[in-house]
Amino acid sequence: MLTGKQKRFLRAEAHHLDPIFQVGKGGVNEAMLVQITQALRVRELIKVRILDNCEFDKRDVAAELAEGTDAELVQLIGLTVVLYKEATKRENRRIELPKAK
């Protein structure tokens, strides 16, 4: 579980990122979750864009993405979801989070 300070740090880190996945009319599917999980393994922090034609509520989509990829939901702003998942191998870690108190 991320602290408020850590989420603030990650939001700042994600600010310059472009969304690399899009959720469209069909919503979230298994293949999409596999691809997002792989991207998180490499990047740790990603943005996902929910398209206007998505039939599902954006909060439900964000929760489904976070749960399906076992990632932390950092932020849902507008139709953009920011996800974070710490790399399992120490040598692959790119982001050093502030210490939780």
Phi and psi restraints in degrees (range 20) as a CNS / XPLOR table:
assign (resid 1 and name C) (resid 2 and name N)
       (resid 2 and name CA) (resid 2 and name C) 1.0 -86.6 20.0 2
assign (resid 2 and name N) (resid 2 and name CA)
       (resid 2 and name C) (resid 3 and name N) 1.0 144.8 20.0 2
assign (resid 2 and name C) (resid 3 and name N)
       (resid 3 and name CA) (resid 3 and name C) 1.0 -83.1 20.0 2
assign (resid 3 and name N) (resid 3 and name CA)
       (resid 3 and name C) (resid 4 and name N) 1.0 168.3 20.0 2
assign (resid 3 and name C) (resid 4 and name N)
       (resid 4 and name CA) (resid 4 and name C) 1.0 -60.1 20.0 2
assign (resid 4 and name N) (resid 4 and name CA)
       (resid 4 and name C) (resid 5 and name N) 1.0 -39.6 20.0 2
assign (resid 4 and name C) (resid 5 and name N)
       (resid 5 and name CA) (resid 5 and name C) 1.0 -64.2 20.0 2
assign (resid 5 and name N) (resid 5 and name CA)
       (resid 5 and name C) (resid 6 and name N) 1.0 -41.5 20.0 2
assign (resid 5 and name C) (resid 6 and name N)
       (resid 6 and name CA) (resid 6 and name C) 1.0 -67.3 20.0 2
assign (resid 6 and name N) (resid 6 and name CA)
       (resid 6 and name C) (resid 7 and name N) 1.0 -40.3 20.0 2
assign (resid 6 and name C) (resid 7 and name N)
       (resid 7 and name CA) (resid 7 and name C) 1.0 -63.9 20.0 2
assign (resid 7 and name N) (resid 7 and name CA)
       (resid 7 and name C) (resid 8 and name N) 1.0 -40.5 20.0 2
assign (resid 7 and name C) (resid 8 and name N)
       (resid 8 and name CA) (resid 8 and name C) 1.0 -60.8 20.0 2
assign (resid 8 and name N) (resid 8 and name CA)
       (resid 8 and name C) (resid 9 and name N) 1.0 -44.1 20.0 2
assign (resid 8 and name C) (resid 9 and name N)
       (resid 9 and name CA) (resid 9 and name C) 1.0 -60.0 20.0 2
assign (resid 9 and name N) (resid 9 and name CA)
       (resid 9 and name C) (resid 10 and name N) 1.0 -46.2 20.0 2
assign (resid 9 and name C) (resid 10 and name N)
       (resid 10 and name CA) (resid 10 and name C) 1.0 -67.4 20.0 2
assign (resid 10 and name N) (resid 10 and name CA)
       (resid 10 and name C) (resid 11 and name N) 1.0 -36.2 20.0 2
assign (resid 10 and name C) (resid 11 and name N)
       (resid 11 and name CA) (resid 11 and name C) 1.0 -61.6 20.0 2
assign (resid 11 and name N) (resid 11 and name CA)
       (resid 11 and name C) (resid 12 and name N) 1.0 -41.3 20.0 2
assign (resid 11 and name C) (resid 12 and name N)
       (resid 12 and name CA) (resid 12 and name C) 1.0 -65.0 20.0 2
assign (resid 12 and name N) (resid 12 and name CA)
       (resid 12 and name C) (resid 13 and name N) 1.0 -40.5 20.0 2
assign (resid 12 and name C) (resid 13 and name N)
       (resid 13 and name CA) (resid 13 and name C) 1.0 -65.2 20.0 2
assign (resid 13 and name N) (resid 13 and name CA)
       (resid 13 and name C) (resid 14 and name N) 1.0 -35.5 20.0 2
assign (resid 13 and name C) (resid 14 and name N)
       (resid 14 and name CA) (resid 14 and name C) 1.0 -81.8 20.0 2
assign (resid 14 and name N) (resid 14 and name CA)
       (resid 14 and name C) (resid 15 and name N) 1.0 -13.2 20.0 2
assign (resid 14 and name C) (resid 15 and name N)
       (resid 15 and name CA) (resid 15 and name C) 1.0 -52.5 20.0 2
assign (resid 15 and name N) (resid 15 and name CA)
       (resid 15 and name C) (resid 16 and name N) 1.0 -43.5 20.0 2
assign (resid 15 and name C) (resid 16 and name N)
       (resid 16 and name CA) (resid 16 and name C) 1.0 -85.0 20.0 2
assign (resid 16 and name N) (resid 16 and name CA)
       (resid 16 and name C) (resid 17 and name N) 1.0 -6.1 20.0 2
assign (resid 16 and name C) (resid 17 and name N)
       (resid 17 and name CA) (resid 17 and name C) 1.0 -76.4 20.0 2
assign (resid 17 and name N) (resid 17 and name CA)
       (resid 17 and name C) (resid 18 and name N) 1.0 148.5 20.0 2
assign (resid 17 and name C) (resid 18 and name N)
       (resid 18 and name CA) (resid 18 and name C) 1.0 -99.3 20.0 2
assign (resid 18 and name N) (resid 18 and name CA)
       (resid 18 and name C) (resid 19 and name N) 1.0 148.1 20.0 2
assign (resid 18 and name C) (resid 19 and name N)
       (resid 19 and name CA) (resid 19 and name C) 1.0 -61.9 20.0 2
assign (resid 19 and name N) (resid 19 and name CA)
       (resid 19 and name C) (resid 20 and name N) 1.0 136.0 20.0 2
assign (resid 19 and name C) (resid 20 and name N)
       (resid 20 and name CA) (resid 20 and name C) 1.0 -108.6 20.0 2
assign (resid 20 and name N) (resid 20 and name CA)
       (resid 20 and name C) (resid 21 and name N) 1.0 -7.5 20.0 2
assign (resid 20 and name C) (resid 21 and name N)
       (resid 21 and name CA) (resid 21 and name C) 1.0 -133.8 20.0 2
assign (resid 21 and name N) (resid 21 and name CA)
       (resid 21 and name C) (resid 22 and name N) 1.0 155.6 20.0 2
assign (resid 21 and name C) (resid 22 and name N)
       (resid 22 and name CA) (resid 22 and name C) 1.0 -131.1 20.0 2
assign (resid 22 and name N) (resid 22 and name CA)
       (resid 22 and name C) (resid 23 and name N) 1.0 138.0 20.0 2
assign (resid 22 and name C) (resid 23 and name N)
       (resid 23 and name CA) (resid 23 and name C) 1.0 -104.6 20.0 2
assign (resid 23 and name N) (resid 23 and name CA)
       (resid 23 and name C) (resid 24 and name N) 1.0 119.8 20.0 2
assign (resid 23 and name C) (resid 24 and name N)
       (resid 24 and name CA) (resid 24 and name C) 1.0 -106.9 20.0 2
assign (resid 24 and name N) (resid 24 and name CA)
       (resid 24 and name C) (resid 25 and name N) 1.0 -149.8 20.0 2
assign (resid 24 and name C) (resid 25 and name N)
       (resid 25 and name CA) (resid 25 and name C) 1.0 -56.7 20.0 2
assign (resid 25 and name N) (resid 25 and name CA)
       (resid 25 and name C) (resid 26 and name N) 1.0 -38.7 20.0 2
assign (resid 25 and name C) (resid 26 and name N)
       (resid 26 and name CA) (resid 26 and name C) 1.0 -76.7 20.0 2
assign (resid 26 and name N) (resid 26 and name CA)
       (resid 26 and name C) (resid 27 and name N) 1.0 -9.9 20.0 2
assign (resid 26 and name C) (resid 27 and name N)
       (resid 27 and name CA) (resid 27 and name C) 1.0 79.4 20.0 2
assign (resid 27 and name N) (resid 27 and name CA)
       (resid 27 and name C) (resid 28 and name N) 1.0 -156.5 20.0 2
assign (resid 27 and name C) (resid 28 and name N)
       (resid 28 and name CA) (resid 28 and name C) 1.0 -86.9 20.0 2
assign (resid 28 and name N) (resid 28 and name CA)
       (resid 28 and name C) (resid 29 and name N) 1.0 134.3 20.0 2
assign (resid 28 and name C) (resid 29 and name N)
       (resid 29 and name CA) (resid 29 and name C) 1.0 -128.5 20.0 2
assign (resid 29 and name N) (resid 29 and name CA)
       (resid 29 and name C) (resid 30 and name N) 1.0 170.4 20.0 2
assign (resid 29 and name C) (resid 30 and name N)
       (resid 30 and name CA) (resid 30 and name C) 1.0 -62.1 20.0 2
assign (resid 30 and name N) (resid 30 and name CA)
       (resid 30 and name C) (resid 31 and name N) 1.0 -42.6 20.0 2
assign (resid 30 and name C) (resid 31 and name N)
       (resid 31 and name CA) (resid 31 and name C) 1.0 -62.1 20.0 2
assign (resid 31 and name N) (resid 31 and name CA)
       (resid 31 and name C) (resid 32 and name N) 1.0 -39.9 20.0 2
assign (resid 31 and name C) (resid 32 and name N)
       (resid 32 and name CA) (resid 32 and name C) 1.0 -63.2 20.0 2
assign (resid 32 and name N) (resid 32 and name CA)
       (resid 32 and name C) (resid 33 and name N) 1.0 -42.9 20.0 2
assign (resid 32 and name C) (resid 33 and name N)
       (resid 33 and name CA) (resid 33 and name C) 1.0 -62.9 20.0 2
assign (resid 33 and name N) (resid 33 and name CA)
       (resid 33 and name C) (resid 34 and name N) 1.0 -37.9 20.0 2
assign (resid 33 and name C) (resid 34 and name N)
       (resid 34 and name CA) (resid 34 and name C) 1.0 -64.4 20.0 2
assign (resid 34 and name N) (resid 34 and name CA)
       (resid 34 and name C) (resid 35 and name N) 1.0 -45.0 20.0 2
assign (resid 34 and name C) (resid 35 and name N)
       (resid 35 and name CA) (resid 35 and name C) 1.0 -65.2 20.0 2
assign (resid 35 and name N) (resid 35 and name CA)
       (resid 35 and name C) (resid 36 and name N) 1.0 -41.6 20.0 2
assign (resid 35 and name C) (resid 36 and name N)
       (resid 36 and name CA) (resid 36 and name C) 1.0 -66.0 20.0 2
assign (resid 36 and name N) (resid 36 and name CA)
       (resid 36 and name C) (resid 37 and name N) 1.0 -39.3 20.0 2
assign (resid 36 and name C) (resid 37 and name N)
       (resid 37 and name CA) (resid 37 and name C) 1.0 -60.6 20.0 2
assign (resid 37 and name N) (resid 37 and name CA)
       (resid 37 and name C) (resid 38 and name N) 1.0 -42.5 20.0 2
assign (resid 37 and name C) (resid 38 and name N)
       (resid 38 and name CA) (resid 38 and name C) 1.0 -64.6 20.0 2
assign (resid 38 and name N) (resid 38 and name CA)
       (resid 38 and name C) (resid 39 and name N) 1.0 -41.1 20.0 2
assign (resid 38 and name C) (resid 39 and name N)
       (resid 39 and name CA) (resid 39 and name C) 1.0 -65.0 20.0 2
assign (resid 39 and name N) (resid 39 and name CA)
       (resid 39 and name C) (resid 40 and name N) 1.0 -39.8 20.0 2
assign (resid 39 and name C) (resid 40 and name N)
       (resid 40 and name CA) (resid 40 and name C) 1.0 -65.0 20.0 2
assign (resid 40 and name N) (resid 40 and name CA)
       (resid 40 and name C) (resid 41 and name N) 1.0 -34.8 20.0 2
assign (resid 40 and name C) (resid 41 and name N)
       (resid 41 and name CA) (resid 41 and name C) 1.0 -61.3 20.0 2
assign (resid 41 and name N) (resid 41 and name CA)
       (resid 41 and name C) (resid 42 and name N) 1.0 -35.9 20.0 2
assign (resid 41 and name C) (resid 42 and name N)
       (resid 42 and name CA) (resid 42 and name C) 1.0 -86.4 20.0 2
assign (resid 42 and name N) (resid 42 and name CA)
       (resid 42 and name C) (resid 43 and name N) 1.0 -44.2 20.0 2
assign (resid 42 and name C) (resid 43 and name N)
       (resid 43 and name CA) (resid 43 and name C) 1.0 -100.2 20.0 2
assign (resid 43 and name N) (resid 43 and name CA)
       (resid 43 and name C) (resid 44 and name N) 1.0 -25.7 20.0 2
assign (resid 43 and name C) (resid 44 and name N)
       (resid 44 and name CA) (resid 44 and name C) 1.0 73.0 20.0 2
assign (resid 44 and name N) (resid 44 and name CA)
       (resid 44 and name C) (resid 45 and name N) 1.0 -36.9 20.0 2
assign (resid 44 and name C) (resid 45 and name N)
       (resid 45 and name CA) (resid 45 and name C) 1.0 -131.6 20.0 2
assign (resid 45 and name N) (resid 45 and name CA)
       (resid 45 and name C) (resid 46 and name N) 1.0 122.1 20.0 2
assign (resid 45 and name C) (resid 46 and name N)
       (resid 46 and name CA) (resid 46 and name C) 1.0 -139.1 20.0 2
assign (resid 46 and name N) (resid 46 and name CA)
       (resid 46 and name C) (resid 47 and name N) 1.0 162.1 20.0 2
assign (resid 46 and name C) (resid 47 and name N)
       (resid 47 and name CA) (resid 47 and name C) 1.0 -114.3 20.0 2
assign (resid 47 and name N) (resid 47 and name CA)
       (resid 47 and name C) (resid 48 and name N) 1.0 142.7 20.0 2
assign (resid 47 and name C) (resid 48 and name N)
       (resid 48 and name CA) (resid 48 and name C) 1.0 -126.1 20.0 2
assign (resid 48 and name N) (resid 48 and name CA)
       (resid 48 and name C) (resid 49 and name N) 1.0 133.4 20.0 2
assign (resid 48 and name C) (resid 49 and name N)
       (resid 49 and name CA) (resid 49 and name C) 1.0 -99.7 20.0 2
assign (resid 49 and name N) (resid 49 and name CA)
       (resid 49 and name C) (resid 50 and name N) 1.0 130.9 20.0 2
assign (resid 49 and name C) (resid 50 and name N)
       (resid 50 and name CA) (resid 50 and name C) 1.0 -95.6 20.0 2
assign (resid 50 and name N) (resid 50 and name CA)
       (resid 50 and name C) (resid 51 and name N) 1.0 120.6 20.0 2
assign (resid 50 and name C) (resid 51 and name N)
       (resid 51 and name CA) (resid 51 and name C) 1.0 -74.5 20.0 2
assign (resid 51 and name N) (resid 51 and name CA)
       (resid 51 and name C) (resid 52 and name N) 1.0 156.5 20.0 2
assign (resid 51 and name C) (resid 52 and name N)
       (resid 52 and name CA) (resid 52 and name C) 1.0 -59.9 20.0 2
assign (resid 52 and name N) (resid 52 and name CA)
       (resid 52 and name C) (resid 53 and name N) 1.0 -29.5 20.0 2
assign (resid 52 and name C) (resid 53 and name N)
       (resid 53 and name CA) (resid 53 and name C) 1.0 -84.8 20.0 2
assign (resid 53 and name N) (resid 53 and name CA)
       (resid 53 and name C) (resid 54 and name N) 1.0 4.1 20.0 2
assign (resid 53 and name C) (resid 54 and name N)
       (resid 54 and name CA) (resid 54 and name C) 1.0 -66.1 20.0 2
assign (resid 54 and name N) (resid 54 and name CA)
       (resid 54 and name C) (resid 55 and name N) 1.0 130.0 20.0 2
assign (resid 54 and name C) (resid 55 and name N)
       (resid 55 and name CA) (resid 55 and name C) 1.0 -82.2 20.0 2
assign (resid 55 and name N) (resid 55 and name CA)
       (resid 55 and name C) (resid 56 and name N) 1.0 -7.1 20.0 2
assign (resid 55 and name C) (resid 56 and name N)
       (resid 56 and name CA) (resid 56 and name C) 1.0 -106.6 20.0 2
assign (resid 56 and name N) (resid 56 and name CA)
       (resid 56 and name C) (resid 57 and name N) 1.0 157.9 20.0 2
assign (resid 56 and name C) (resid 57 and name N)
       (resid 57 and name CA) (resid 57 and name C) 1.0 -66.0 20.0 2
assign (resid 57 and name N) (resid 57 and name CA)
       (resid 57 and name C) (resid 58 and name N) 1.0 137.7 20.0 2
assign (resid 57 and name C) (resid 58 and name N)
       (resid 58 and name CA) (resid 58 and name C) 1.0 -61.5 20.0 2
assign (resid 58 and name N) (resid 58 and name CA)
       (resid 58 and name C) (resid 59 and name N) 1.0 -33.7 20.0 2
assign (resid 58 and name C) (resid 59 and name N)
       (resid 59 and name CA) (resid 59 and name C) 1.0 -67.5 20.0 2
assign (resid 59 and name N) (resid 59 and name CA)
       (resid 59 and name C) (resid 60 and name N) 1.0 -38.6 20.0 2
assign (resid 59 and name C) (resid 60 and name N)
       (resid 60 and name CA) (resid 60 and name C) 1.0 -66.6 20.0 2
assign (resid 60 and name N) (resid 60 and name CA)
       (resid 60 and name C) (resid 61 and name N) 1.0 -41.7 20.0 2
assign (resid 60 and name C) (resid 61 and name N)
       (resid 61 and name CA) (resid 61 and name C) 1.0 -62.9 20.0 2
assign (resid 61 and name N) (resid 61 and name CA)
       (resid 61 and name C) (resid 62 and name N) 1.0 -45.7 20.0 2
assign (resid 61 and name C) (resid 62 and name N)
       (resid 62 and name CA) (resid 62 and name C) 1.0 -61.3 20.0 2
assign (resid 62 and name N) (resid 62 and name CA)
       (resid 62 and name C) (resid 63 and name N) 1.0 -44.3 20.0 2
assign (resid 62 and name C) (resid 63 and name N)
       (resid 63 and name CA) (resid 63 and name C) 1.0 -64.7 20.0 2
assign (resid 63 and name N) (resid 63 and name CA)
       (resid 63 and name C) (resid 64 and name N) 1.0 -40.3 20.0 2
assign (resid 63 and name C) (resid 64 and name N)
       (resid 64 and name CA) (resid 64 and name C) 1.0 -65.6 20.0 2
assign (resid 64 and name N) (resid 64 and name CA)
       (resid 64 and name C) (resid 65 and name N) 1.0 -39.6 20.0 2
assign (resid 64 and name C) (resid 65 and name N)
       (resid 65 and name CA) (resid 65 and name C) 1.0 -63.5 20.0 2
assign (resid 65 and name N) (resid 65 and name CA)
       (resid 65 and name C) (resid 66 and name N) 1.0 -46.6 20.0 2
assign (resid 65 and name C) (resid 66 and name N)
       (resid 66 and name CA) (resid 66 and name C) 1.0 -63.7 20.0 2
assign (resid 66 and name N) (resid 66 and name CA)
       (resid 66 and name C) (resid 67 and name N) 1.0 -45.9 20.0 2
assign (resid 66 and name C) (resid 67 and name N)
       (resid 67 and name CA) (resid 67 and name C) 1.0 -67.5 20.0 2
assign (resid 67 and name N) (resid 67 and name CA)
       (resid 67 and name C) (resid 68 and name N) 1.0 -43.1 20.0 2
assign (resid 67 and name C) (resid 68 and name N)
       (resid 68 and name CA) (resid 68 and name C) 1.0 -68.1 20.0 2
assign (resid 68 and name N) (resid 68 and name CA)
       (resid 68 and name C) (resid 69 and name N) 1.0 -25.3 20.0 2
assign (resid 68 and name C) (resid 69 and name N)
       (resid 69 and name CA) (resid 69 and name C) 1.0 -104.5 20.0 2
assign (resid 69 and name N) (resid 69 and name CA)
       (resid 69 and name C) (resid 70 and name N) 1.0 -0.6 20.0 2
assign (resid 69 and name C) (resid 70 and name N)
       (resid 70 and name CA) (resid 70 and name C) 1.0 57.5 20.0 2
assign (resid 70 and name N) (resid 70 and name CA)
       (resid 70 and name C) (resid 71 and name N) 1.0 40.0 20.0 2
assign (resid 70 and name C) (resid 71 and name N)
       (resid 71 and name CA) (resid 71 and name C) 1.0 -112.4 20.0 2
assign (resid 71 and name N) (resid 71 and name CA)
       (resid 71 and name C) (resid 72 and name N) 1.0 168.8 20.0 2
assign (resid 71 and name C) (resid 72 and name N)
       (resid 72 and name CA) (resid 72 and name C) 1.0 -91.7 20.0 2
assign (resid 72 and name N) (resid 72 and name CA)
       (resid 72 and name C) (resid 73 and name N) 1.0 133.3 20.0 2
assign (resid 72 and name C) (resid 73 and name N)
       (resid 73 and name CA) (resid 73 and name C) 1.0 -81.6 20.0 2
assign (resid 73 and name N) (resid 73 and name CA)
       (resid 73 and name C) (resid 74 and name N) 1.0 108.5 20.0 2
assign (resid 73 and name C) (resid 74 and name N)
       (resid 74 and name CA) (resid 74 and name C) 1.0 -81.8 20.0 2
assign (resid 74 and name N) (resid 74 and name CA)
       (resid 74 and name C) (resid 75 and name N) 1.0 -44.1 20.0 2
assign (resid 74 and name C) (resid 75 and name N)
       (resid 75 and name CA) (resid 75 and name C) 1.0 -161.2 20.0 2
assign (resid 75 and name N) (resid 75 and name CA)
       (resid 75 and name C) (resid 76 and name N) 1.0 145.1 20.0 2
assign (resid 75 and name C) (resid 76 and name N)
       (resid 76 and name CA) (resid 76 and name C) 1.0 -126.7 20.0 2
assign (resid 76 and name N) (resid 76 and name CA)
       (resid 76 and name C) (resid 77 and name N) 1.0 106.9 20.0 2
assign (resid 76 and name C) (resid 77 and name N)
       (resid 77 and name CA) (resid 77 and name C) 1.0 -125.7 20.0 2
assign (resid 77 and name N) (resid 77 and name CA)
       (resid 77 and name C) (resid 78 and name N) 1.0 119.5 20.0 2
assign (resid 77 and name C) (resid 78 and name N)
       (resid 78 and name CA) (resid 78 and name C) 1.0 62.7 20.0 2
assign (resid 78 and name N) (resid 78 and name CA)
       (resid 78 and name C) (resid 79 and name N) 1.0 -122.2 20.0 2
assign (resid 78 and name C) (resid 79 and name N)
       (resid 79 and name CA) (resid 79 and name C) 1.0 -111.3 20.0 2
assign (resid 79 and name N) (resid 79 and name CA)
       (resid 79 and name C) (resid 80 and name N) 1.0 23.3 20.0 2
assign (resid 79 and name C) (resid 80 and name N)
       (resid 80 and name CA) (resid 80 and name C) 1.0 -113.4 20.0 2
assign (resid 80 and name N) (resid 80 and name CA)
       (resid 80 and name C) (resid 81 and name N) 1.0 129.0 20.0 2
assign (resid 80 and name C) (resid 81 and name N)
       (resid 81 and name CA) (resid 81 and name C) 1.0 -108.0 20.0 2
assign (resid 81 and name N) (resid 81 and name CA)
       (resid 81 and name C) (resid 82 and name N) 1.0 132.6 20.0 2
assign (resid 81 and name C) (resid 82 and name N)
       (resid 82 and name CA) (resid 82 and name C) 1.0 -110.7 20.0 2
assign (resid 82 and name N) (resid 82 and name CA)
       (resid 82 and name C) (resid 83 and name N) 1.0 123.8 20.0 2
assign (resid 82 and name C) (resid 83 and name N)
       (resid 83 and name CA) (resid 83 and name C) 1.0 -118.3 20.0 2
assign (resid 83 and name N) (resid 83 and name CA)
       (resid 83 and name C) (resid 84 and name N) 1.0 145.9 20.0 2
assign (resid 83 and name C) (resid 84 and name N)
       (resid 84 and name CA) (resid 84 and name C) 1.0 -134.9 20.0 2
assign (resid 84 and name N) (resid 84 and name CA)
       (resid 84 and name C) (resid 85 and name N) 1.0 136.4 20.0 2
assign (resid 84 and name C) (resid 85 and name N)
       (resid 85 and name CA) (resid 85 and name C) 1.0 -143.6 20.0 2
assign (resid 85 and name N) (resid 85 and name CA)
       (resid 85 and name C) (resid 86 and name N) 1.0 119.1 20.0 2
assign (resid 85 and name C) (resid 86 and name N)
       (resid 86 and name CA) (resid 86 and name C) 1.0 -63.9 20.0 2
assign (resid 86 and name N) (resid 86 and name CA)
       (resid 86 and name C) (resid 87 and name N) 1.0 136.7 20.0 2
assign (resid 86 and name C) (resid 87 and name N)
       (resid 87 and name CA) (resid 87 and name C) 1.0 -63.5 20.0 2
assign (resid 87 and name N) (resid 87 and name CA)
       (resid 87 and name C) (resid 88 and name N) 1.0 140.6 20.0 2
assign (resid 87 and name C) (resid 88 and name N)
       (resid 88 and name CA) (resid 88 and name C) 1.0 -73.9 20.0 2
assign (resid 88 and name N) (resid 88 and name CA)
       (resid 88 and name C) (resid 89 and name N) 1.0 -33.0 20.0 2
assign (resid 88 and name C) (resid 89 and name N)
       (resid 89 and name CA) (resid 89 and name C) 1.0 -94.2 20.0 2
assign (resid 89 and name N) (resid 89 and name CA)
       (resid 89 and name C) (resid 90 and name N) 1.0 132.4 20.0 2
assign (resid 89 and name C) (resid 90 and name N)
       (resid 90 and name CA) (resid 90 and name C) 1.0 -59.4 20.0 2
assign (resid 90 and name N) (resid 90 and name CA)
       (resid 90 and name C) (resid 91 and name N) 1.0 -36.2 20.0 2
assign (resid 90 and name C) (resid 91 and name N)
       (resid 91 and name CA) (resid 91 and name C) 1.0 -71.3 20.0 2
assign (resid 91 and name N) (resid 91 and name CA)
       (resid 91 and name C) (resid 92 and name N) 1.0 -17.7 20.0 2
assign (resid 91 and name C) (resid 92 and name N)
       (resid 92 and name CA) (resid 92 and name C) 1.0 -90.4 20.0 2
assign (resid 92 and name N) (resid 92 and name CA)
       (resid 92 and name C) (resid 93 and name N) 1.0 -5.9 20.0 2
assign (resid 92 and name C) (resid 93 and name N)
       (resid 93 and name CA) (resid 93 and name C) 1.0 -71.5 20.0 2
assign (resid 93 and name N) (resid 93 and name CA)
       (resid 93 and name C) (resid 94 and name N) 1.0 127.5 20.0 2
assign (resid 93 and name C) (resid 94 and name N)
       (resid 94 and name CA) (resid 94 and name C) 1.0 -106.3 20.0 2
assign (resid 94 and name N) (resid 94 and name CA)
       (resid 94 and name C) (resid 95 and name N) 1.0 -26.5 20.0 2
assign (resid 94 and name C) (resid 95 and name N)
       (resid 95 and name CA) (resid 95 and name C) 1.0 -111.5 20.0 2
assign (resid 95 and name N) (resid 95 and name CA)
       (resid 95 and name C) (resid 96 and name N) 1.0 125.9 20.0 2
assign (resid 95 and name C) (resid 96 and name N)
       (resid 96 and name CA) (resid 96 and name C) 1.0 -102.6 20.0 2
assign (resid 96 and name N) (resid 96 and name CA)
       (resid 96 and name C) (resid 97 and name N) 1.0 108.0 20.0 2
assign (resid 96 and name C) (resid 97 and name N)
       (resid 97 and name CA) (resid 97 and name C) 1.0 -75.1 20.0 2
assign (resid 97 and name N) (resid 97 and name CA)
       (resid 97 and name C) (resid 98 and name N) 1.0 149.0 20.0 2
assign (resid 97 and name C) (resid 98 and name N)
       (resid 98 and name CA) (resid 98 and name C) 1.0 -61.6 20.0 2
assign (resid 98 and name N) (resid 98 and name CA)
       (resid 98 and name C) (resid 99 and name N) 1.0 148.2 20.0 2
assign (resid 98 and name C) (resid 99 and name N)
       (resid 99 and name CA) (resid 99 and name C) 1.0 -67.6 20.0 2
assign (resid 99 and name N) (resid 99 and name CA)
       (resid 99 and name C) (resid 100 and name N) 1.0 138.6 20.0 2
assign (resid 99 and name C) (resid 100 and name N)
       (resid 100 and name CA) (resid 100 and name C) 1.0 -81.5 20.0 2
assign (resid 100 and name N) (resid 100 and name CA)
       (resid 100 and name C) (resid 101 and name N) 1.0 139.8 20.0 2
